Amino acid sequence: MAVTVQVTTLRRLRKAHDLTAAEAAAKAGISEGYWLELEAGQRLGMPGKLQQIADAFELEYYDVVLIVRKSWELAQRRAERNGDGGSNK
């Protein structure tokens, strides 16, 4: 059963569950590096991986898409402020 999401970024989701990045990645069945790239907004993620996160944290798929998108948007804004243009993996 999916729960209502109350977090806005992947990092906040992880911290709400009191997990390290390695623990969150293991819970979702993805690599820690992939998790960290998603959390840092360096990639938007593949649908299958996002579904794994949704399943692991009992969230709706679309909520995870929104969370990852928010992380990505924040990273883009930081990059623009810093003048490096950001990334778009």
Secondary structure as UniProt FT lines:
FT   HELIX           10..16
FT   TURN            17..18
FT   HELIX           21..28
FT   HELIX           32..39
FT   TURN            40..41
FT   HELIX           47..56
FT   TURN            57..58
FT   HELIX           61..82
//
